Amino acid sequence: MSEPTTEDASPAEPRLPTVFVTDPAFLNHLVPDRFPEQPERLRLSVAMIDALIAEGTLPAERLLRLAPRAATSEELAAVHDEAYIERVHRAVEALIAAEARQTSKARPPSRKLANEVYISAGSWEAATLAAGASLVALDAIAEGRARNGYALVRPPGHHARPGEAMGFCIFNNVAVAARYAQRKHGWQKVLIVDYDVHHGNGTQEMFYDDPDVVYFSTHQFPLYPGTGASTEMGEGAGEGATINVPLPAGSGWSVYDPIFRQVLWPVADRMKPDVILLSAGFDAHFLDPLSEMALCNADFSDLTLEVAEIADHYCDGRLVVVQEGGYHLNAVAQCAATVLLALTGSDGIVDSLGLPPPQNFRWNDEAIIRALYDLHHLAGYRRKPRKPVVRAQPTPSKEETSVAQESPSGE
Ligand SMILES: [Zn+2]
């Protein structure tokens, strides 16, 4: 575990804390054994964060810990069909009734709600709190009590469609937050960045014709759920407000870094967001069992810091990170702790997992970026890559070193 650096603002203007919203009720959304999206993901993440606080790596005063509240049916209905919300509610109520009738002390039943989605007696509470957690974070930011926030929740949300649960997701937490930011706080232009390894088909669908909510997603392609081609760019008034960056399996830092710095920045520069929401899944981690990407913990820190810098530049730092996927238990817990550190202004990382195995190939990130520039007519501010494009540079031979040292300065 490395020591975080402290980059405080001047003493006259202390940095506001990061609002951190989570709740034990998220553990009561039960799923069958060996289902990838399990309660342990969140339990371990919170334990990792608590340990960071206990040892002082993450000073407690940098966090504002708040409990979530349940999103109301009206808030959910901003992006979901009312009939669907009611159907989920009734299905969970039926399970609770069934559990009350159950005489044995067997594990409470979970049952299938939709493809890749299970519910249990605790699922209504967990799902409505998951949707409400980022609303609490947005309120704290609006009230000047926090600079940015992290809603560490489950079930995740970005696959949930207006009228359908899908891919471990019941309600689309980040989409509910986007509409709430507009309606409650007047932050009309919302940028949703989604670095979960899967395409957020539900989020895309909910804002596909909306010019004010820009959806930017990097994802392995092809992969579940199959959407997210770069030619899916929005429709009607929203044409151009959906930016999909489908990436080939094996993509790592050498691809993600230039895309965030040279594609996401001009996208943000064009829209000038009032608030940024980050769908943070950690399943592009090289150890994740559901995908084949090559990011490591430090990369999630840097990508999050990049998004935080964009928020600093355009919207006074207003950024709420909303937890999505990530299915390697240690990776998701360490990345959650690392991302929370990043939000508090630290570039410290929690990492016992190391670097992805070296690859003997490199994707042509320049061609990917050029294609995105052509598709989206991008111009304006862009940043040069922050790190060497190839992480492990071969060490120069002794001969090369001495030549370099002996070469004239040219002056
Ligand atoms: Zn995912």
Residues whose N, C-alpha, C, O or C-beta is under 5 A from the ligand:
A	BS01	ZN	D196 V197 H198 G281 D283 G325
